[in-house]
């Protein structure tokens, strides 16, 4: 279990690290951290008693050791922290205890009956939907999620509760660290090619997560999970036979989904879900299924479905500027981009006939991902009416294949001439009103700092 050490996070501002840091603070432990970025998560950590350093230097550790001289210091890092980091190197040289964030999250989870959501896509959305639904039904739920839950305006809700919802990151192979009561695997799609050499290695990682889960729930519609992952329970949005839970869509519109809910092939009720998109229907089915597995009353679930919301940066309508609607989305894999474009087209055709074009502002994420899936990125991005590509957000990677955004632009140009390279958010903002038109729907997509565009546009 967690001891009473002082925990210092190197890179505390990241969405995963900040959630764990907040959880420790809310459990009464002392926390500090360093980051070169500034964001709302750091503000929340400081408000909860955390100490924040805006540089990553060895002096931070000396100050913490002096301030907390009566405690052992545990350094927490993620896989994004390079061995070249001066603060980390100082800790290594001085033999200070260093733990990966997955180790700390795993220890937190042991204090609860934990439900862990894993998978290549939809983890944050499923975690958010499940947290909201389970907490409304039980008032007995904590959560650590890789996104901001709109109902709670935080990525960490920690209280004296029975349940903890935790989002599990597979990007660095740490899925084996967790032993949840209920494990969920949304899907398996090859990604994180900077860590995994092939699909077989990725499947093995998810298999180990499944084996470590007391109960496992999987998506029967994903061919890979169905074929390679053994589980006690499964769900589907395509069929009702040979699955435990199903939601079969009857009608989609930009704000809602109408679907029939089934258990063991028997229809329970037609329900109205306030979340659009076929990919989100699967995430909602997973959330309902998890609630039913732990014996939450179906009538309570159905009553509270009306309060479901997507997490921040998941098809989030930020607002309108001079007749241009702007939506932020976290999509950074070709399959995610495909699903988001389909949802945007639904939004245009069924809700807002005043929209003339779909414009994408895309910040590529990781050199290895772009190099591996370049062809797929080109196909999906070309489906927009106008495409703006910014510099690749490397996330600490070395550019081993000399890939760059101009290559993406050149390849898109062979299919769709309406494409332009702009270096960063500030260049996009500078040219924004020249290259976009009144009546455009603008999808601002990526997993880096692209979502600062909205505030930059408003500061001009």
Secondary structure, 3 states (H helix, E strand, C coil): CCCCCEEEEECCCCHHHHHHHHHHHHCCCCEEEECCCCCHHHHHHHHCCCEEECCCCHHHHHHHHHHCCCCCEEEEECCCCCCCCHHHHHHHHCCCEEEEHHHHHHHHHCCCEEEEEECCCCHHHHHHHHHHHHHHHHCCEEEEEEEEECCCCEEEECCCCCEEEEECCCCCCHHHHCCCCEEEECCCCCCCCCCCCCHHHHHHHHHHHHHHCCEEEEECCCHHHHHHCCCCEEEECCCCCCCCEEEEEEEECCCCEEEEEEECCEEEEEEEECCCCHHHHHHHHHHHHHHHHCCCCHHHHHHHHHHCCCCCCCCEEEEEECCEEEEEECCCCHHHHHHHHHHHHHHHHHCCCCCCEEEEEEEEECHHHHHHCHHHHHHHHCCCCEEEEEEEECCCCCCCCCCCHHHHHHHHHCCCCCEEECCCHHHHHHHHHHHCCCCEEEEEECCCCHHHHHHHHHHC
